[in-house]
Amino acid sequence: MSDSTNPKPARKLNPALAKPVQPDEVLAAVVGSTPLSRGELTKKLWDYIKANGLQDQTKKTNINADEKLKAVFGGKSQVTMFEMTKLVSAHIKA
């Protein structure tokens, strides 16, 4: 039986992800200084990474830092995308 008569309920947006956060000066160098939702911030971060070719070509889950990202990543020249999320959180004011 097909359940096309029962449309899937719309996915609820996590309010914590939609609430604007303020990037600090270090992160603002990458994503801008205006308050953004966490979703927008992540999108801008990935746009920057892709525009500058910073995603590791052999291991796609690694991000190679340029000078701006190195400041965000606490001086590390390479981090995993999972580690990146944690490091970026230190640079936002809720």
DSSP file (Angstrom, degrees, kcal/mol; ACC not computed):
  #  RESIDUE AA STRUCTURE BP1 BP2  ACC     N-H-->O    O-->H-N    N-H-->O    O-->H-N    TCO  KAPPA ALPHA  PHI   PSI    X-CA   Y-CA   Z-CA
    1    1 A M              0   0    0      0, 0.0     2,-0.3     0, 0.0     0, 0.0   0.000 360.0 360.0 360.0 138.3    0.0    0.0    0.0
    2    2 A S        -     0   0    0      1,-0.1     3,-0.4     2,-0.0     4,-0.0  -0.709 360.0-153.6 -90.3 142.4    1.2    3.5   -0.8
    3    3 A D    >   +     0   0    0     -2,-0.3     3,-0.9     1,-0.2    -1,-0.1  -0.124  56.5 123.0-107.6  39.7    0.8    6.1    1.8
    4    4 A S  T 3   +     0   0    0      1,-0.2    -1,-0.2     3,-0.1     4,-0.0   0.684  69.3  63.3 -70.3 -17.2    0.6    9.0   -0.7
    5    5 A T  T 3  S+     0   0    0     -3,-0.4    -1,-0.2     1,-0.2    -2,-0.1   0.741  98.5  59.6 -77.1 -22.6   -2.7    9.9    0.9
    6    6 A N  S <  S-     0   0    0     -3,-0.9    -1,-0.2     3,-0.0    -3,-0.1  -0.827  84.4-152.1-106.1  93.6   -0.9   10.7    4.2
    7    7 A P        -     0   0    0      0, 0.0    -3,-0.1     0, 0.0     3,-0.1  -0.343  28.0-100.9 -65.3 147.1    1.7   13.4    3.5
    8    8 A K        -     0   0    0      1,-0.1     3,-0.1    -4,-0.0    -4,-0.0  -0.435  42.7-106.6 -65.9 135.2    4.7   13.3    5.7
    9    9 A P        -     0   0    0      0, 0.0    -1,-0.1     0, 0.0     3,-0.1  -0.357  43.2 -96.3 -63.3 145.0    4.5   15.9    8.5
   10   10 A A        -     0   0    0      1,-0.1     2,-0.3    -3,-0.1     0, 0.0  -0.329  42.3-107.4 -62.2 140.0    6.8   18.9    7.9
   11   11 A R        -     0   0    0     -3,-0.1     2,-0.3     1,-0.1    -1,-0.1  -0.512  34.3-123.6 -70.0 132.2   10.1   18.6    9.7
   12   12 A K        -     0   0    0     -2,-0.3     2,-0.3    -3,-0.1    -1,-0.1  -0.588  21.0-122.4 -80.0 137.0   10.2   21.0   12.7
   13   13 A L        -     0   0    0     -2,-0.3    -1,-0.1     1,-0.1     3,-0.0  -0.596  24.9-116.4 -76.6 135.0   13.1   23.4   12.7
   14   14 A N    >>  -     0   0    0     -2,-0.3     4,-1.2     1,-0.2     3,-1.1  -0.626  19.9-146.5 -71.6 117.7   15.2   23.2   15.8
   15   15 A P  H 3> S+     0   0    0      0, 0.0     4,-1.4     0, 0.0    -1,-0.2   0.808  96.8  60.1 -59.1 -29.5   14.7   26.7   17.5
   16   16 A A  H 34 S+     0   0    0      1,-0.2    22,-0.3     2,-0.2    -2,-0.0   0.842 106.1  47.4 -66.2 -32.1   18.3   26.6   18.7
   17   17 A L  H <4 S+     0   0    0     -3,-1.1    22,-1.2     1,-0.2    21,-0.9   0.756 112.3  49.4 -79.0 -24.5   19.6   26.4   15.1
   18   18 A A  H  < S+     0   0    0     -4,-1.2    -2,-0.2    19,-0.2    -1,-0.2   0.693  86.3 100.7 -87.5 -20.4   17.3   29.2   14.0
   19   19 A K  S  < S-     0   0    0     -4,-1.4    19,-0.5     1,-0.1    17,-0.1  -0.482  81.6-112.9 -70.0 129.3   18.3   31.7   16.8
   20   20 A P  E     -A   37   0A   0      0, 0.0     2,-0.3     0, 0.0    17,-0.3  -0.342  33.1-165.5 -63.8 140.9   20.8   34.3   15.5
   21   21 A V  E     -A   36   0A   0     15,-3.6    15,-2.3    13,-0.1    73,-0.2  -0.907  18.6-123.1-123.1 154.6   24.3   34.1   17.0
   22   22 A Q  E     -B   93   0B   0     71,-3.1    71,-2.9    -2,-0.3     2,-0.1  -0.871  20.2-139.8-103.2 116.1   27.0   36.7   16.9
   23   23 A P  E     -B   92   0B   0      0, 0.0    69,-0.2     0, 0.0    68,-0.0  -0.476  21.7-125.2 -68.5 143.0   30.4   35.6   15.4
   24   24 A D     >  -     0   0    0     67,-3.0     4,-2.7    -2,-0.1     5,-0.2  -0.203  37.2 -87.5 -76.5-179.8   33.4   37.0   17.3
   25   25 A E  H  > S+     0   0    0      1,-0.2     4,-1.0     2,-0.2     7,-0.1   0.855 127.0  52.5 -60.3 -37.5   36.1   39.0   15.4
   26   26 A V  H >4 S+     0   0    0      1,-0.2     3,-0.5     2,-0.2     4,-0.3   0.944 116.0  38.1 -65.2 -49.3   38.1   35.9   14.5
   27   27 A L  H >> S+     0   0    0     64,-0.2     4,-2.4     1,-0.2     3,-1.8   0.830 107.4  65.9 -71.6 -32.2   35.1   34.1   13.0
   28   28 A A  H 3X S+     0   0    0     -4,-2.7     4,-1.9     1,-0.3    -1,-0.2   0.784  89.3  67.0 -61.0 -27.0   33.8   37.3   11.4
   29   29 A A  H << S+     0   0    0     -4,-1.0    -1,-0.3    -3,-0.5    -2,-0.2   0.750 113.4  31.6 -63.7 -22.6   36.9   37.4    9.2
   30   30 A V  H <4 S+     0   0    0     -3,-1.8    -2,-0.2    -4,-0.3    -1,-0.2   0.837 135.5  20.7-100.8 -45.8   35.4   34.3    7.5
   31   31 A V  H  < S-     0   0    0     -4,-2.4    -3,-0.2     1,-0.3     3,-0.2   0.471 108.8-102.9-109.0  -3.8   31.6   34.6    7.7
   32   32 A G     <  -     0   0    0     -4,-1.9    -1,-0.3    -5,-0.4    -2,-0.2  -0.182  30.2 -91.6  96.5 164.6   31.0   38.3    8.2
   33   33 A S  S    S+     0   0    0     -5,-0.1    -1,-0.1    -2,-0.1    -5,-0.1   0.455  86.4 105.1 -99.2  -0.7   30.1   40.2   11.4
   34   34 A T  S    S-     0   0    0     -3,-0.2   -13,-0.1    -6,-0.1     2,-0.0  -0.549  83.1 -96.3 -80.3 146.5   26.3   40.2   11.2
   35   35 A P        -     0   0    0      0, 0.0     2,-0.3     0, 0.0   -13,-0.2  -0.355  50.1-178.0 -60.3 137.6   24.4   37.9   13.5
   36   36 A L  E     -A   21   0A   0    -15,-2.3   -15,-3.6   -17,-0.1     2,-0.1  -0.929  30.8-106.9-134.0 155.3   23.5   34.6   11.7
   37   37 A S  E  >  -A   20   0A   0     -2,-0.3     4,-2.7   -17,-0.3     5,-0.2  -0.448  40.9-108.7 -72.6 160.9   21.5   31.5   12.6
   38   38 A R  H  > S+     0   0    0    -21,-0.9     4,-2.5   -19,-0.5     5,-0.2   0.877 121.3  54.1 -59.8 -36.2   23.8   28.5   13.2
   39   39 A G  H  > S+     0   0    0    -22,-1.2     4,-2.1     2,-0.2    -1,-0.2   0.927 110.7  44.1 -62.8 -45.8   22.5   27.0    9.9
   40   40 A E  H  > S+     0   0    0      2,-0.2     4,-2.8     1,-0.2     5,-0.2   0.891 112.5  53.4 -65.5 -39.5   23.4   30.1    7.9
   41   41 A L  H  X S+     0   0    0     -4,-2.7     4,-2.3     1,-0.2    -2,-0.2   0.927 109.9  47.1 -61.7 -45.4   26.8   30.3    9.7
   42   42 A T  H  X S+     0   0    0     -4,-2.5     4,-2.5     2,-0.2    -1,-0.2   0.902 111.9  51.1 -62.9 -41.5   27.6   26.7    8.8
   43   43 A K  H  X S+     0   0    0     -4,-2.1     4,-2.6     2,-0.2    -2,-0.2   0.929 111.2  47.2 -62.0 -46.1   26.5   27.4    5.2
   44   44 A K  H  X S+     0   0    0     -4,-2.8     4,-2.2     2,-0.2    -1,-0.2   0.882 111.0  52.5 -63.3 -38.0   28.8   30.4    4.9
   45   45 A L  H  X S+     0   0    0     -4,-2.3     4,-2.4    -5,-0.2    -1,-0.2   0.931 111.8  45.0 -62.8 -46.3   31.6   28.5    6.4
   46   46 A W  H  X S+     0   0    0     -4,-2.5     4,-2.8     2,-0.2     5,-0.3   0.873 110.0  55.1 -66.7 -37.1   31.2   25.7    3.9
   47   47 A D  H  X S+     0   0    0     -4,-2.6     4,-2.7     2,-0.2    -1,-0.2   0.924 110.8  46.4 -58.9 -43.2   30.9   28.3    1.0
   48   48 A Y  H  X S+     0   0    0     -4,-2.2     4,-1.7     2,-0.2    -2,-0.2   0.922 112.3  49.6 -64.1 -45.7   34.2   29.8    2.2
   49   49 A I  H  <>S+     0   0    0     -4,-2.4     5,-2.9     1,-0.2     6,-0.5   0.921 116.1  42.2 -60.5 -45.4   35.9   26.3    2.4
   50   50 A K  H ><5S+     0   0    0     -4,-2.8     3,-1.1     1,-0.2    -2,-0.2   0.902 111.7  54.0 -70.2 -41.4   34.7   25.3   -1.1
   51   51 A A  H 3<5S+     0   0    0     -4,-2.7    -1,-0.2     1,-0.3    -2,-0.2   0.813 115.8  40.3 -62.6 -30.0   35.5   28.7   -2.7
   52   52 A N  T 3<5S-     0   0    0     -4,-1.7    -1,-0.3    -5,-0.2    -2,-0.2   0.317 110.1-119.8-102.9   7.1   39.1   28.5   -1.4
   53   53 A G  T < 5 +     0   0    0     -3,-1.1    -3,-0.2    -4,-0.2     4,-0.1   0.882  64.0 143.3  60.5  41.7   39.5   24.8   -2.1
   54   54 A L      < +     0   0    0     -5,-2.9    10,-3.7    -6,-0.2     2,-0.4   0.499  31.6 103.4 -95.5  -4.0   40.2   23.9    1.6
   55   55 A Q  B    S-C   63   0C   0     -6,-0.5     8,-0.2     8,-0.2     5,-0.1  -0.671  85.2-107.9 -78.5 129.5   38.4   20.5    1.7
   56   56 A D        -     0   0    0      6,-2.6     6,-0.2    -2,-0.4    -1,-0.1  -0.319  22.4-147.5 -59.6 132.9   41.1   17.8    1.7
   57   57 A Q  S    S+     0   0    0      1,-0.2     3,-0.3    -4,-0.1    -1,-0.1   0.809  94.2  39.5 -75.4 -29.9   41.1   16.1   -1.7
   58   58 A T  S    S+     0   0    0      1,-0.3     2,-0.5     2,-0.0    -1,-0.2   0.862 127.8  29.5 -88.3 -38.1   42.0   12.6   -0.4
   59   59 A K  S >  S-     0   0    0      1,-0.1     3,-2.4     3,-0.1    -3,-0.3  -0.860  70.7-166.4-125.0  96.2   40.0   12.6    2.8
   60   60 A K  T 3  S+     0   0    0     -2,-0.5    -4,-0.1     1,-0.3    -1,-0.1   0.641  82.5  66.3 -60.2 -18.7   36.9   14.7    2.3
   61   61 A T  T 3  S+     0   0    0     -6,-0.1    20,-2.5    19,-0.1     2,-0.3   0.540  89.0  85.2 -81.6  -4.4   36.0   14.9    6.0
   62   62 A N  E <   - D   0  80C   0     -3,-2.4    -6,-2.6    18,-0.2     2,-0.5  -0.773  64.8-153.8 -99.6 143.2   39.2   16.9    6.6
   63   63 A I  E     -CD  55  79C   0     16,-3.5    16,-2.0    -2,-0.3     2,-0.5  -0.968   7.7-147.2-115.4 126.0   39.4   20.7    6.3
   64   64 A N  E     - D   0  78C   0    -10,-3.7     2,-0.3    -2,-0.5    14,-0.2  -0.823  23.8-133.0 -91.9 125.9   42.8   22.3    5.5
   65   65 A A        -     0   0    0     12,-2.8     2,-0.1    -2,-0.5   -16,-0.0  -0.586  14.7-160.1 -86.2 136.9   43.0   25.7    7.2
   66   66 A D     >  -     0   0    0     -2,-0.3     4,-2.5     1,-0.0     5,-0.2  -0.323  52.4 -78.8 -90.0-171.7   44.2   28.9    5.5
   67   67 A E  H  > S+     0   0    0      1,-0.2     4,-1.4     2,-0.2     8,-0.1   0.901 132.2  48.2 -60.0 -42.5   45.4   31.7    7.7
   68   68 A K  H  > S+     0   0    0      1,-0.2     4,-1.2     2,-0.2    -1,-0.2   0.928 116.0  42.7 -64.4 -45.0   41.8   32.9    8.6
   69   69 A L  H  > S+     0   0    0      1,-0.2     4,-2.9     2,-0.2    -1,-0.2   0.828 105.5  63.4 -72.0 -30.8   40.6   29.4    9.4
   70   70 A K  H  <>S+     0   0    0     -4,-2.5     5,-3.5     1,-0.2     6,-0.4   0.888 102.7  50.7 -59.5 -37.5   43.7   28.6   11.4
   71   71 A A  H ><5S+     0   0    0     -4,-1.4     3,-0.9    -3,-0.2    -1,-0.2   0.897 112.5  46.0 -65.6 -40.2   42.8   31.4   13.8
   72   72 A V  H 3<5S+     0   0    0     -4,-1.2    -2,-0.2     1,-0.2    -1,-0.2   0.872 111.1  53.4 -68.0 -37.3   39.3   29.9   14.1
   73   73 A F  T ><5S-     0   0    0     -4,-2.9     3,-1.1     3,-0.2    -1,-0.2   0.200 119.8-105.6 -86.7  16.1   40.7   26.3   14.6
   74   74 A G  T < 5S-     0   0    0     -3,-0.9    -3,-0.2     1,-0.2    -2,-0.1   0.835  78.2 -49.7  66.2  33.2   43.0   27.3   17.4
   75   75 A G  T 3 <S+     0   0    0     -5,-3.5    -1,-0.2     1,-0.3     2,-0.2   0.365 100.2 138.7  89.5  -5.1   46.2   27.2   15.3
   76   76 A K    <   -     0   0    0     -3,-1.1    -1,-0.3    -6,-0.4    -3,-0.2  -0.514  44.5-154.2 -75.1 140.6   45.5   23.8   13.8
   77   77 A S  S    S+     0   0    0      1,-0.3   -12,-2.8    -2,-0.2     2,-0.3   0.649  80.6  24.5 -88.9 -15.6   46.3   23.4   10.1
   78   78 A Q  E     +D   64   0C   0    -14,-0.2     2,-0.3    -5,-0.1    -1,-0.3  -0.973  65.2 168.4-149.9 135.3   43.9   20.6    9.6
   79   79 A V  E     -D   63   0C   0    -16,-2.0   -16,-3.5    -2,-0.3     2,-0.2  -0.931  35.8-107.9-136.6 161.7   40.7   19.5   11.4
   80   80 A T  E  >  -D   62   0C   0     -2,-0.3     4,-2.4   -18,-0.2   -18,-0.2  -0.528  35.5-112.0 -82.8 160.7   37.9   17.1   10.7
   81   81 A M  H  > S+     0   0    0    -20,-2.5     4,-1.2     1,-0.2    -1,-0.1   0.796 120.2  52.6 -64.4 -25.6   34.5   18.5    9.8
   82   82 A F  H  > S+     0   0    0    -21,-0.3     4,-1.1     2,-0.2    -1,-0.2   0.893 110.0  46.3 -74.8 -40.8   33.2   17.2   13.2
   83   83 A E  H  > S+     0   0    0      1,-0.2     4,-2.3     2,-0.2    -2,-0.2   0.857 105.7  62.5 -66.3 -36.1   36.0   18.9   15.1
   84   84 A M  H  X S+     0   0    0     -4,-2.4     4,-2.7     1,-0.2     5,-0.2   0.897  98.2  55.4 -57.1 -43.5   35.4   22.1   13.1
   85   85 A T  H  X S+     0   0    0     -4,-1.2     4,-1.6     1,-0.2    -1,-0.2   0.908 110.0  45.6 -57.3 -44.7   31.8   22.4   14.5
   86   86 A K  H  X S+     0   0    0     -4,-1.1     4,-0.7     1,-0.2    -1,-0.2   0.906 113.8  48.5 -66.6 -42.6   33.2   22.3   18.1
   87   87 A L  H >< S+     0   0    0     -4,-2.3     3,-0.6     1,-0.2     4,-0.2   0.875 109.8  51.8 -67.3 -37.7   36.0   24.8   17.4
   88   88 A V  H >< S+     0   0    0     -4,-2.7     3,-2.2     1,-0.2    -1,-0.2   0.866  99.5  64.9 -66.6 -36.5   33.6   27.2   15.6
   89   89 A S  H >< S+     0   0    0     -4,-1.6     3,-1.2     1,-0.3    -1,-0.2   0.792  92.8  62.0 -57.2 -29.0   31.2   27.1   18.7
   90   90 A A  T << S+     0   0    0     -4,-0.7    -1,-0.3    -3,-0.6    -2,-0.2   0.655 101.3  54.6 -71.0 -14.1   33.9   28.7   20.7
   91   91 A H  T <  S+     0   0    0     -3,-2.2   -67,-3.0    -4,-0.2     2,-0.4   0.183  93.5  83.8-107.5  15.7   33.8   31.8   18.4
   92   92 A I  E <   -B   23   0B   0     -3,-1.2     2,-0.6   -69,-0.2   -71,-0.0  -0.948  60.0-151.0-123.1 143.6   30.1   32.6   18.7
   93   93 A K  E      B   22   0B   0    -71,-2.9   -71,-3.1    -2,-0.4    -3,-0.0  -0.947 360.0 360.0-109.2 121.7   28.1   34.5   21.2
   94   94 A A              0   0    0     -2,-0.6    -1,-0.1   -73,-0.2    -2,-0.0   0.485 360.0 360.0 -73.3 360.0   24.5   33.4   21.7
